[in-house]
Amino acid sequence: MRVLEQCFINGGFMEITQMKAEHYDEVYALWSITSKRALRADDDRQGIERFLGRNEGLSQIAVMDGKIVGTVLAGHDGRRGFLYHVAVLPEYRRHGIAAKMVSKAIESLENEGIKKTNIFVFKDNPLGQAFWPTIGWEERDDLSVYQFEVKGD
Ligand SMILES: CC(C)(COP(=O)(O)OP(=O)(O)OC[C@H]1O[C@@H](n2cnc3c(N)ncnc32)[C@H](O)[C@@H]1OP(=O)(O)O)[C@@H](O)C(=O)NCCC(=O)NCCS
């Protein structure tokens, strides 16, 4: 089913549209409010441009009256999809904006043949932990995340 990309929320017009490199400054300002803890060096302009370039058309923003109020970064490696920075400005929350952006991202991934998508959620992030199960995402308690980091430059 095609995801509805436009609707009225609290008397305002909300649209979900593709995130582009030109949105970087406004998107980063939003993350500085919503997602400080999750921001990494990879979130600099170059990192985000690289991510968007490798995953063209998959990441989404929610725009209300010309202002970016929500984001989701979406990408895949040819096998699994991954979402990052699912975030909505505090004053726009609980109107289904994140749920709609995620549905749109999943639809875009599905169009590229990706059927399974993952997200990392801090165990002590109550907002994230409350959100994902209610939109049908299943927590995998049979897996651990292992990570290897190349140190230095
Ligand atoms: C998590 C977040 C993206 C949710 O955005 P949102 O637009 O408010 O989410 P939605 O309105 O689409 O919520 C869908 C459902 O999720 C659940 N939900 C969302 N936020 C919730 C909360 N704070 N408490 C309990 N349930 C919540 C509800 O069931 C909600 O439906 P309802 O409002 O009809 O009850 C937002 O709170 C946010 O930006 N948090 C800070 C960044 C963050 O932690 N992101 C998640 C990273 S994993």
The ligand as a MOL file (V3000), in Angstrom:
LIG
                    3D

  0  0  0     0  0            999 V3000
M  V30 BEGIN CTAB
M  V30 COUNTS 48 50 0 0 0
M  V30 BEGIN ATOM
M  V30 1 C 10.5950 8.6010 19.2260 0
M  V30 2 C 10.0160 9.7630 18.4040 0
M  V30 3 C 10.7440 9.8000 17.0500 0
M  V30 4 C 8.5260 9.5190 18.1730 0
M  V30 5 O 8.0320 10.5390 17.3150 0
M  V30 6 P 6.4490 10.8660 17.2160 0
M  V30 7 O 6.2150 11.5940 15.9440 0
M  V30 8 O 6.0180 11.4940 18.4740 0
M  V30 9 O 5.8430 9.3970 17.1390 0
M  V30 10 P 4.3680 9.0100 16.6320 0
M  V30 11 O 3.4430 10.1330 16.9210 0
M  V30 12 O 4.4560 8.5270 15.2400 0
M  V30 13 O 4.0590 7.8100 17.6340 0
M  V30 14 C 3.4640 6.5960 17.2120 0
M  V30 15 C 3.1230 5.7890 18.4430 0
M  V30 16 O 4.3150 5.4670 19.1750 0
M  V30 17 C 4.0220 5.4790 20.5940 0
M  V30 18 N 4.7680 6.5480 21.2420 0
M  V30 19 C 5.4780 7.5490 20.6530 0
M  V30 20 N 6.0500 8.3340 21.5890 0
M  V30 21 C 5.6780 7.8320 22.7900 0
M  V30 22 C 5.9260 8.2230 24.1360 0
M  V30 23 N 6.6650 9.3150 24.4230 0
M  V30 24 N 5.3930 7.4830 25.1380 0
M  V30 25 C 4.6290 6.4180 24.8700 0
M  V30 26 N 4.3330 5.9990 23.5870 0
M  V30 27 C 4.8560 6.6890 22.5860 0
M  V30 28 C 2.5320 5.7640 20.7090 0
M  V30 29 O 1.8420 4.5290 20.7170 0
M  V30 30 C 2.2630 6.5290 19.4370 0
M  V30 31 O 0.9000 6.4750 19.0340 0
M  V30 32 P -0.1880 7.4030 19.8120 0
M  V30 33 O 0.3870 8.7840 19.8880 0
M  V30 34 O -1.3900 7.2940 18.9130 0
M  V30 35 O -0.3890 6.7790 21.1600 0
M  V30 36 C 10.1850 11.1230 19.1420 0
M  V30 37 O 9.7230 10.9720 20.4530 0
M  V30 38 C 11.6050 11.6420 19.1790 0
M  V30 39 O 12.0600 12.3480 18.2700 0
M  V30 40 N 12.3620 11.3080 20.2530 0
M  V30 41 C 13.7510 11.8020 20.3840 0
M  V30 42 C 14.6690 11.0770 19.4190 0
M  V30 43 C 14.5970 9.5870 19.6400 0
M  V30 44 O 14.7480 9.0970 20.7630 0
M  V30 45 N 14.3830 8.8380 18.5400 0
M  V30 46 C 14.2890 7.3940 18.5630 0
M  V30 47 C 15.6060 6.8330 18.3120 0
M  V30 48 S 15.5300 5.0750 18.2990 0
M  V30 END ATOM
M  V30 BEGIN BOND
M  V30 1 1 1 2
M  V30 2 1 2 3
M  V30 3 1 2 4
M  V30 4 1 2 36
M  V30 5 1 4 5
M  V30 6 1 5 6
M  V30 7 2 6 7
M  V30 8 1 6 8
M  V30 9 1 6 9
M  V30 10 1 9 10
M  V30 11 2 10 11
M  V30 12 1 10 12
M  V30 13 1 10 13
M  V30 14 1 13 14
M  V30 15 1 14 15
M  V30 16 1 15 16
M  V30 17 1 15 30
M  V30 18 1 16 17
M  V30 19 1 17 18
M  V30 20 1 17 28
M  V30 21 1 18 19
M  V30 22 1 18 27
M  V30 23 2 19 20
M  V30 24 1 20 21
M  V30 25 1 21 22
M  V30 26 2 21 27
M  V30 27 1 22 23
M  V30 28 2 22 24
M  V30 29 1 24 25
M  V30 30 2 25 26
M  V30 31 1 26 27
M  V30 32 1 28 29
M  V30 33 1 28 30
M  V30 34 1 30 31
M  V30 35 1 31 32
M  V30 36 2 32 33
M  V30 37 1 32 34
M  V30 38 1 32 35
M  V30 39 1 36 37
M  V30 40 1 36 38
M  V30 41 2 38 39
M  V30 42 1 38 40
M  V30 43 1 40 41
M  V30 44 1 41 42
M  V30 45 1 42 43
M  V30 46 2 43 44
M  V30 47 1 43 45
M  V30 48 1 45 46
M  V30 49 1 46 47
M  V30 50 1 47 48
M  V30 END BOND
M  V30 END CTAB
M  END
